[in-house]
């Protein structure tokens, strides 16, 4: 069945195709004067639908694409020439929809770095596990030391194999050795692309840094410049890392105060990390930022820039809010 309201109101396919296939045929009276049978309608062939009702055909294909793209592939490559002709101009659009439906974070990545196009090939390479993209992962390895943080990692789709379910493999960027993490398909919401509002400033305005997995991308290592988009009381993400050679992760907090220095182009902010107890050393941090410099952090490690988050982004962060508040162990610091 189709999702949403039908595009042609309450009319049936037969009603729309009646001029082409004939309205109905009624059986004549029998020899014994029996009443005529109820009118029977001729079912239109799929080819007729493709020829006469292209919008309806597109709806059918969209449904097949969202359910199982193999059905769409069979429809395109093993149907009549009429159907192929009707669909060939929209083939890439259908594969694009299928890709966005199945791997939304991967889709955001391609849109962000400007690698759109040839969606059928991208779908095939991703589905086979041969395509790797740079994303950010919430709750790295489910370690309490990474609660309310998003860490950069190279992500590959892993198709189901026997009793092993489908999911993702994450190879984290780090100065230390970190074992890959398998992320089940049911936890796909832990994956996100670099926020589009800051990516141009971090990647130098191009997508070339992310285009080649053979060399580590540079954007996670760069400090975010600027002090715009910050609202006292609103949610923010802080760039922070423990080791100088590691990439920055994003750490969610709430902006308690903000003091701008117009002369130097930087600012001083106090950020509250509400997922830590008020008595914990990690609950409250004063940080200087905005000029693009990396600084030593009062928590240890190094801090970078600060960005404000939208209401939708904050709601997503809150889905990962731990209950009760985690205990931070020094052993976790060595892994950063």
Secondary structure as GFF3:
##gff-version 3
##sequence-region A 1 336
A	DSSP	alpha_helix	13	21	.	.	.	ID=ss1
A	DSSP	alpha_helix	46	52	.	.	.	ID=ss2
A	DSSP	alpha_helix	54	67	.	.	.	ID=ss3
A	DSSP	alpha_helix	69	77	.	.	.	ID=ss4
A	DSSP	alpha_helix	81	87	.	.	.	ID=ss5
A	DSSP	three_ten_helix	88	90	.	.	.	ID=ss6
A	DSSP	alpha_helix	91	102	.	.	.	ID=ss7
A	DSSP	alpha_helix	104	113	.	.	.	ID=ss8
A	DSSP	alpha_helix	119	127	.	.	.	ID=ss9
A	DSSP	beta_strand	132	138	.	.	.	ID=ss10
A	DSSP	three_ten_helix	140	142	.	.	.	ID=ss11
A	DSSP	three_ten_helix	144	146	.	.	.	ID=ss12
A	DSSP	beta_strand	149	158	.	.	.	ID=ss13
A	DSSP	beta_strand	167	172	.	.	.	ID=ss14
A	DSSP	beta_strand	181	184	.	.	.	ID=ss15
A	DSSP	three_ten_helix	185	190	.	.	.	ID=ss16
A	DSSP	beta_strand	191	192	.	.	.	ID=ss17
A	DSSP	alpha_helix	196	202	.	.	.	ID=ss18
A	DSSP	three_ten_helix	208	210	.	.	.	ID=ss19
A	DSSP	three_ten_helix	219	221	.	.	.	ID=ss20
A	DSSP	beta_strand	235	241	.	.	.	ID=ss21
A	DSSP	beta_strand	249	261	.	.	.	ID=ss22
A	DSSP	beta_strand	266	272	.	.	.	ID=ss23
A	DSSP	beta_strand	284	289	.	.	.	ID=ss24
A	DSSP	beta_strand	295	296	.	.	.	ID=ss25
A	DSSP	beta_strand	302	308	.	.	.	ID=ss26
A	DSSP	alpha_helix	311	318	.	.	.	ID=ss27
A	DSSP	alpha_helix	330	333	.	.	.	ID=ss28
###
